[in-house]
Every structure is written in C-alpha cells, then in structure tokens.
Amino acid sequence: MKKIVLTVIGMAALGLSACSKAPECNQEAITKKTQELTTAVQEAVTKNPAKATEWAAKVQGIATKYAGSTNQADACKAYDEIIAEVKKG
C-alpha cells in the first residue's frame, strides 16, 4: 500500500514541476499542496485500497495535462484537481 501512495505522489510531483513565480502560487504553496495530497492519498488508500490504481491513473492524466506548463499557477491548479479527485474517491 505504501508503494502505491509513493507512486501516486511521485507521478504528481514529476508532472507538476514549474519554474515561474505567481504571487498566489509559489513554492511554499506547492509544498503545502504536496503535503495535502500525500495525506489525502494515504487516507483514501487506507479506506479503499482497491481504487488506488484508478487514482494513480487520474493523477497521471492530470499531471500529463499540466506537464508542459512553465508556471506555478498551473501546478497549483493541477494539485487542486488531483486532491479533489482523491478526496472524491
């Protein structure tokens, strides 16, 4: 189960690297969103381990959607989408 959580978080982190600065979404905000995502995935996988593969696919899709982005605002949007998907279950 821990491997699944790490895989989901890793895919999100790899796909959501961004370099420009936006006041509403900076590196500190992205760090907080990463922590929120980690917690959400851990809770979700604990409640329903059978859906872990589905969430991993959703995370990959969202990460791919924003992969070409060069700004942190898009990274924050992507994290928000992923977190919402995981919490939705």
GIZI-V830997 format. One line per field, one symbol per residue. ss: DSSP state (H for helix, E for strand, - for the rest). phi: phi as a letter, one per 20 degrees, with the letter a starting at -180 (. if undefined). burial: I if it has 9 or more other ideal C-beta (glycine too) atoms within 8 Angstrom, else O. A space follows every 50 residues. Layout:
ss: ???
phi: ???
burial: ???
//
This chain:
ss: -HHHHHHHHHHHHHH----E-E--E-HHHHHHHHHHHHHHHHHHHHH-HH HHHHHHHHHHHHHHHH----EHHHHHHHHHHHHHHHHH-
phi: .fffgfffffffffedfbcedcgebdfffffffffffgfffffffffbff egfffgffffffffgdgefdcfffffgfggffgfffffn
burial: OOOIIOIIIOIIIOIIOIOOOIOOIIOOIIOOIIOIIIOIIIOIIOOOOO IIOOIIOIIIOIIOOIOOIOIIIIIIIIIIIIIOIIOOO
//
